[in-house]
Amino acid sequence: MTLLRRASHAVGVVALGLVAVFLVLEVTDVVGDRWRQELADSFEEAAFPSWSLWASALVGAGLAIVGIMLVAAQVAPPKKGLSSMHEVYKGPDGDTRLRGRAAIRAARHELESIDGVVEVDARLDGKRMRVELQIDDRADLLEIESAARERLGHEFWINLGLADFAVDLFVTHHPKPPRVR
């Protein structure tokens, strides 16, 4: 979604920039006003094409799908904390930083190795990680919670170089238990 969001922003900026450039060129008499008529003719051809009905329907359906994807990319919020950079070390030779995506992946990897954990979702919000664990309905909730807190303890964050991180842990049973045959 982030790629679609950035692409739609870029297309909009380029389109507005081109119109602005043509308007400035028209005012300074470098280009006449013929470009407006050509642009209007292009829009008219796009809105009322001389193609067959089925070809117009296919192009319209494709444009509708692309439009829905672009609107969804603008409306859907990006995942928090994926692109944020966290300082690990600051020295005379430069800084060492860790991307939020790497911290989330490390925490997910650590938690997914616990027996009974079905799904892990984590988000970063500043220096706080919110983790939601979904566990098998046959697993002991308190046992998994204590194991998760132990694995994401102070030592884990020190090894990543992020000693001042806090973790909010939310453990629930998975809504669809696995089938037993």
C-alpha positions as protocol buffer text, in pm:
chain_id: "A"
residue {
  index: 1
  type: MET
  ca { x: 0 y: 0 z: 0 }
}
residue {
  index: 2
  type: THR
  ca { x: 285 y: 239 z: 68 }
}
residue {
  index: 3
  type: LEU
  ca { x: 407 y: 201 z: -291 }
}
residue {
  index: 4
  type: LEU
  ca { x: 60 y: 279 z: -426 }
}
residue {
  index: 5
  type: ARG
  ca { x: 32 y: 577 z: -195 }
}
residue {
  index: 6
  type: ARG
  ca { x: 366 y: 717 z: -307 }
}
residue {
  index: 7
  type: ALA
  ca { x: 294 y: 649 z: -674 }
}
residue {
  index: 8
  type: SER
  ca { x: -43 y: 825 z: -662 }
}
residue {
  index: 9
  type: HIS
  ca { x: 116 y: 1123 z: -487 }
}
residue {
  index: 10
  type: ALA
  ca { x: 388 y: 1137 z: -751 }
}
residue {
  index: 11
  type: VAL
  ca { x: 140 y: 1118 z: -1041 }
}
residue {
  index: 12
  type: GLY
  ca { x: -69 y: 1398 z: -888 }
}
residue {
  index: 13
  type: VAL
  ca { x: 233 y: 1620 z: -831 }
}
residue {
  index: 14
  type: VAL
  ca { x: 361 y: 1560 z: -1187 }
}
residue {
  index: 15
  type: ALA
  ca { x: 18 y: 1634 z: -1338 }
}
residue {
  index: 16
  type: LEU
  ca { x: -19 y: 1958 z: -1142 }
}
residue {
  index: 17
  type: GLY
  ca { x: 338 y: 2054 z: -1225 }
}
residue {
  index: 18
  type: LEU
  ca { x: 282 y: 2002 z: -1599 }
}
residue {
  index: 19
  type: VAL
  ca { x: -35 y: 2211 z: -1597 }
}
residue {
  index: 20
  type: ALA
  ca { x: 148 y: 2486 z: -1407 }
}
residue {
  index: 21
  type: VAL
  ca { x: 439 y: 2480 z: -1653 }
}
residue {
  index: 22
  type: PHE
  ca { x: 205 y: 2500 z: -1953 }
}
residue {
  index: 23
  type: LEU
  ca { x: 13 y: 2788 z: -1794 }
}
residue {
  index: 24
  type: VAL
  ca { x: 337 y: 2981 z: -1733 }
}
residue {
  index: 25
  type: LEU
  ca { x: 452 y: 2911 z: -2089 }
}
residue {
  index: 26
  type: GLU
  ca { x: 115 y: 3031 z: -2221 }
}
residue {
  index: 27
  type: VAL
  ca { x: 128 y: 3353 z: -2019 }
}
residue {
  index: 28
  type: THR
  ca { x: 482 y: 3428 z: -2142 }
}
residue {
  index: 29
  type: ASP
  ca { x: 372 y: 3363 z: -2504 }
}
residue {
  index: 30
  type: VAL
  ca { x: 621 y: 3079 z: -2549 }
}
residue {
  index: 31
  type: VAL
  ca { x: 336 y: 2839 z: -2619 }
}
residue {
  index: 32
  type: GLY
  ca { x: -2 y: 2940 z: -2754 }
}
residue {
  index: 33
  type: ASP
  ca { x: -334 y: 2830 z: -2611 }
}
residue {
  index: 34
  type: ARG
  ca { x: -355 y: 2535 z: -2851 }
}
residue {
  index: 35
  type: TRP
  ca { x: -243 y: 2293 z: -2574 }
}
residue {
  index: 36
  type: ARG
  ca { x: -572 y: 2351 z: -2392 }
}
residue {
  index: 37
  type: GLN
  ca { x: -774 y: 2240 z: -2694 }
}
residue {
  index: 38
  type: GLU
  ca { x: -553 y: 1932 z: -2739 }
}
residue {
  index: 39
  type: LEU
  ca { x: -595 y: 1844 z: -2371 }
}
residue {
  index: 40
  type: ALA
  ca { x: -973 y: 1888 z: -2398 }
}
residue {
  index: 41
  type: ASP
  ca { x: -977 y: 1670 z: -2714 }
}
residue {
  index: 42
  type: SER
  ca { x: -779 y: 1401 z: -2529 }
}
residue {
  index: 43
  type: PHE
  ca { x: -1025 y: 1404 z: -2241 }
}
residue {
  index: 44
  type: GLU
  ca { x: -1318 y: 1388 z: -2483 }
}
residue {
  index: 45
  type: GLU
  ca { x: -1161 y: 1091 z: -2663 }
}
residue {
  index: 46
  type: ALA
  ca { x: -1103 y: 917 z: -2330 }
}
residue {
  index: 47
  type: ALA
  ca { x: -1457 y: 988 z: -2204 }
}
residue {
  index: 48
  type: PHE
  ca { x: -1633 y: 906 z: -2533 }
}
residue {
  index: 49
  type: PRO
  ca { x: -1404 y: 664 z: -2719 }
}
residue {
  index: 50
  type: SER
  ca { x: -1481 y: 542 z: -3068 }
}
residue {
  index: 51
  type: TRP
  ca { x: -1400 y: 183 z: -2970 }
}
residue {
  index: 52
  type: SER
  ca { x: -1642 y: -101 z: -2955 }
}
residue {
  index: 53
  type: LEU
  ca { x: -1863 y: -131 z: -2649 }
}
residue {
  index: 54
  type: TRP
  ca { x: -1686 y: -436 z: -2503 }
}
residue {
  index: 55
  type: ALA
  ca { x: -1341 y: -275 z: -2531 }
}
residue {
  index: 56
  type: SER
  ca { x: -1469 y: 37 z: -2354 }
}
residue {
  index: 57
  type: ALA
  ca { x: -1621 y: -181 z: -2080 }
}
residue {
  index: 58
  type: LEU
  ca { x: -1290 y: -365 z: -2025 }
}
residue {
  index: 59
  type: VAL
  ca { x: -1090 y: -44 z: -2008 }
}
residue {
  index: 60
  type: GLY
  ca { x: -1352 y: 108 z: -1774 }
}
residue {
  index: 61
  type: ALA
  ca { x: -1340 y: -195 z: -1544 }
}
residue {
  index: 62
  type: GLY
  ca { x: -958 y: -184 z: -1536 }
}
residue {
  index: 63
  type: LEU
  ca { x: -960 y: 188 z: -1456 }
}
residue {
  index: 64
  type: ALA
  ca { x: -1219 y: 129 z: -1184 }
}
residue {
  index: 65
  type: ILE
  ca { x: -1000 y: -137 z: -1022 }
}
residue {
  index: 66
  type: VAL
  ca { x: -695 y: 90 z: -1036 }
}
residue {
  index: 67
  type: GLY
  ca { x: -900 y: 376 z: -891 }
}
residue {
  index: 68
  type: ILE
  ca { x: -1026 y: 162 z: -604 }
}
residue {
  index: 69
  type: MET
  ca { x: -671 y: 50 z: -526 }
}
residue {
  index: 70
  type: LEU
  ca { x: -548 y: 411 z: -525 }
}
residue {
  index: 71
  type: VAL
  ca { x: -830 y: 523 z: -297 }
}
residue {
  index: 72
  type: ALA
  ca { x: -766 y: 227 z: -65 }
}
residue {
  index: 73
  type: ALA
  ca { x: -396 y: 316 z: -56 }
}
residue {
  index: 74
  type: GLN
  ca { x: -481 y: 671 z: 48 }
}
residue {
  index: 75
  type: VAL
  ca { x: -737 y: 569 z: 311 }
}
residue {
  index: 76
  type: ALA
  ca { x: -559 y: 268 z: 468 }
}
residue {
  index: 77
  type: PRO
  ca { x: -316 y: 385 z: 734 }
}
residue {
  index: 78
  type: PRO
  ca { x: 42 y: 261 z: 700 }
}
residue {
  index: 79
  type: LYS
  ca { x: 165 y: 18 z: 964 }
}
residue {
  index: 80
  type: LYS
  ca { x: 314 y: 213 z: 1247 }
}
residue {
  index: 81
  type: GLY
  ca { x: 680 y: 197 z: 1328 }
}
residue {
  index: 82
  type: LEU
  ca { x: 803 y: 6 z: 1024 }
}
residue {
  index: 83
  type: SER
  ca { x: 1014 y: 282 z: 879 }
}
residue {
  index: 84
  type: SER
  ca { x: 1115 y: 463 z: 1198 }
}
residue {
  index: 85
  type: MET
  ca { x: 1484 y: 461 z: 1280 }
}
residue {
  index: 86
  type: HIS
  ca { x: 1606 y: 402 z: 1636 }
}
residue {
  index: 87
  type: GLU
  ca { x: 1950 y: 500 z: 1753 }
}
residue {
  index: 88
  type: VAL
  ca { x: 2161 y: 206 z: 1869 }
}
residue {
  index: 89
  type: TYR
  ca { x: 2500 y: 372 z: 1902 }
}
residue {
  index: 90
  type: LYS
  ca { x: 2633 y: 723 z: 1857 }
}
residue {
  index: 91
  type: GLY
  ca { x: 3006 y: 765 z: 1825 }
}
residue {
  index: 92
  type: PRO
  ca { x: 3270 y: 989 z: 1672 }
}
residue {
  index: 93
  type: ASP
  ca { x: 3279 y: 777 z: 1354 }
}
residue {
  index: 94
  type: GLY
  ca { x: 2904 y: 795 z: 1299 }
}
residue {
  index: 95
  type: ASP
  ca { x: 2571 y: 666 z: 1418 }
}
residue {
  index: 96
  type: THR
  ca { x: 2432 y: 315 z: 1416 }
}
residue {
  index: 97
  type: ARG
  ca { x: 2058 y: 297 z: 1370 }
}
residue {
  index: 98
  type: LEU
  ca { x: 1807 y: 14 z: 1360 }
}
residue {
  index: 99
  type: ARG
  ca { x: 1493 y: 30 z: 1149 }
}
residue {
  index: 100
  type: GLY
  ca { x: 1166 y: -39 z: 1329 }
}
residue {
  index: 101
  type: ARG
  ca { x: 1090 y: -320 z: 1083 }
}
residue {
  index: 102
  type: ALA
  ca { x: 1402 y: -506 z: 1202 }
}
residue {
  index: 103
  type: ALA
  ca { x: 1303 y: -471 z: 1568 }
}
residue {
  index: 104
  type: ILE
  ca { x: 953 y: -599 z: 1492 }
}
residue {
  index: 105
  type: ARG
  ca { x: 1089 y: -895 z: 1295 }
}
residue {
  index: 106
  type: ALA
  ca { x: 1331 y: -985 z: 1573 }
}
residue {
  index: 107
  type: ALA
  ca { x: 1053 y: -978 z: 1833 }
}
residue {
  index: 108
  type: ARG
  ca { x: 819 y: -1181 z: 1608 }
}
residue {
  index: 109
  type: HIS
  ca { x: 1091 y: -1439 z: 1546 }
}
residue {
  index: 110
  type: GLU
  ca { x: 1156 y: -1468 z: 1918 }
}
residue {
  index: 111
  type: LEU
  ca { x: 787 y: -1509 z: 2005 }
}
residue {
  index: 112
  type: GLU
  ca { x: 693 y: -1743 z: 1719 }
}
residue {
  index: 113
  type: SER
  ca { x: 936 y: -2003 z: 1856 }
}
residue {
  index: 114
  type: ILE
  ca { x: 725 y: -2045 z: 2173 }
}
residue {
  index: 115
  type: ASP
  ca { x: 514 y: -2363 z: 2165 }
}
residue {
  index: 116
  type: GLY
  ca { x: 145 y: -2280 z: 2141 }
}
residue {
  index: 117
  type: VAL
  ca { x: 183 y: -1941 z: 1972 }
}
residue {
  index: 118
  type: VAL
  ca { x: -26 y: -1935 z: 1654 }
}
residue {
  index: 119
  type: GLU
  ca { x: 6 y: -1574 z: 1541 }
}
residue {
  index: 120
  type: VAL
  ca { x: 208 y: -1267 z: 1640 }
}
residue {
  index: 121
  type: ASP
  ca { x: 125 y: -905 z: 1549 }
}
residue {
  index: 122
  type: ALA
  ca { x: 354 y: -624 z: 1664 }
}
residue {
  index: 123
  type: ARG
  ca { x: 355 y: -247 z: 1615 }
}
residue {
  index: 124
  type: LEU
  ca { x: 595 y: 22 z: 1727 }
}
residue {
  index: 125
  type: ASP
  ca { x: 478 y: 349 z: 1872 }
}
residue {
  index: 126
  type: GLY
  ca { x: 782 y: 556 z: 1958 }
}
residue {
  index: 127
  type: LYS
  ca { x: 983 y: 361 z: 2216 }
}
residue {
  index: 128
  type: ARG
  ca { x: 696 y: 123 z: 2294 }
}
residue {
  index: 129
  type: MET
  ca { x: 614 y: -202 z: 2117 }
}
residue {
  index: 130
  type: ARG
  ca { x: 260 y: -334 z: 2125 }
}
residue {
  index: 131
  type: VAL
  ca { x: 252 y: -710 z: 2077 }
}
residue {
  index: 132
  type: GLU
  ca { x: -58 y: -922 z: 2031 }
}
residue {
  index: 133
  type: LEU
  ca { x: -11 y: -1297 z: 2066 }
}
residue {
  index: 134
  type: GLN
  ca { x: -277 y: -1542 z: 1957 }
}
residue {
  index: 135
  type: ILE
  ca { x: -228 y: -1883 z: 2108 }
}
residue {
  index: 136
  type: ASP
  ca { x: -372 y: -2230 z: 2062 }
}
residue {
  index: 137
  type: ASP
  ca { x: -682 y: -2288 z: 2274 }
}
residue {
  index: 138
  type: ARG
  ca { x: -516 y: -2591 z: 2437 }
}
residue {
  index: 139
  type: ALA
  ca { x: -212 y: -2390 z: 2550 }
}
residue {
  index: 140
  type: ASP
  ca { x: -172 y: -2242 z: 2898 }
}
residue {
  index: 141
  type: LEU
  ca { x: -220 y: -1867 z: 2869 }
}
residue {
  index: 142
  type: LEU
  ca { x: -21 y: -1773 z: 3180 }
}
residue {
  index: 143
  type: GLU
  ca { x: 270 y: -2000 z: 3086 }
}
residue {
  index: 144
  type: ILE
  ca { x: 296 y: -1851 z: 2737 }
}
residue {
  index: 145
  type: GLU
  ca { x: 263 y: -1498 z: 2870 }
}
residue {
  index: 146
  type: SER
  ca { x: 547 y: -1548 z: 3117 }
}
residue {
  index: 147
  type: ALA
  ca { x: 763 y: -1709 z: 2846 }
}
residue {
  index: 148
  type: ALA
  ca { x: 693 y: -1416 z: 2612 }
}
residue {
  index: 149
  type: ARG
  ca { x: 776 y: -1159 z: 2880 }
}
residue {
  index: 150
  type: GLU
  ca { x: 1098 y: -1346 z: 2956 }
}
residue {
  index: 151
  type: ARG
  ca { x: 1201 y: -1362 z: 2589 }
}
residue {
  index: 152
  type: LEU
  ca { x: 1124 y: -993 z: 2529 }
}
residue {
  index: 153
  type: GLY
  ca { x: 1289 y: -890 z: 2852 }
}
residue {
  index: 154
  type: HIS
  ca { x: 1560 y: -633 z: 2908 }
}
residue {
  index: 155
  type: GLU
  ca { x: 1837 y: -862 z: 2773 }
}
residue {
  index: 156
  type: PHE
  ca { x: 1662 y: -900 z: 2436 }
}
residue {
  index: 157
  type: TRP
  ca { x: 1648 y: -525 z: 2387 }
}
residue {
  index: 158
  type: ILE
  ca { x: 2006 y: -477 z: 2506 }
}
residue {
  index: 159
  type: ASN
  ca { x: 2123 y: -733 z: 2249 }
}
residue {
  index: 160
  type: LEU
  ca { x: 1942 y: -533 z: 1980 }
}
residue {
  index: 161
  type: GLY
  ca { x: 2094 y: -213 z: 2112 }
}
residue {
  index: 162
  type: LEU
  ca { x: 1759 y: -67 z: 2217 }
}
residue {
  index: 163
  type: ALA
  ca { x: 1779 y: -82 z: 2596 }
}
residue {
  index: 164
  type: ASP
  ca { x: 1502 y: 167 z: 2668 }
}
residue {
  index: 165
  type: PHE
  ca { x: 1213 y: -7 z: 2488 }
}
residue {
  index: 166
  type: ALA
  ca { x: 889 y: -97 z: 2665 }
}
residue {
  index: 167
  type: VAL
  ca { x: 660 y: -385 z: 2562 }
}
residue {
  index: 168
  type: ASP
  ca { x: 283 y: -402 z: 2597 }
}
residue {
  index: 169
  type: LEU
  ca { x: 184 y: -769 z: 2567 }
}
residue {
  index: 170
  type: PHE
  ca { x: -170 y: -881 z: 2488 }
}
residue {
  index: 171
  type: VAL
  ca { x: -231 y: -1258 z: 2480 }
}
residue {
  index: 172
  type: THR
  ca { x: -555 y: -1410 z: 2349 }
}
residue {
  index: 173
  type: HIS
  ca { x: -673 y: -1748 z: 2231 }
}
residue {
  index: 174
  type: HIS
  ca { x: -688 y: -1791 z: 1854 }
}
residue {
  index: 175
  type: PRO
  ca { x: -1052 y: -1767 z: 1735 }
}
residue {
  index: 176
  type: LYS
  ca { x: -1021 y: -2074 z: 1509 }
}
residue {
  index: 177
  type: PRO
  ca { x: -857 y: -2364 z: 1688 }
}
residue {
  index: 178
  type: PRO
  ca { x: -663 y: -2613 z: 1473 }
}
residue {
  index: 179
  type: ARG
  ca { x: -846 y: -2924 z: 1361 }
}
residue {
  index: 180
  type: VAL
  ca { x: -761 y: -3249 z: 1534 }
}
residue {
  index: 181
  type: ARG
  ca { x: -791 y: -3563 z: 1323 }
}
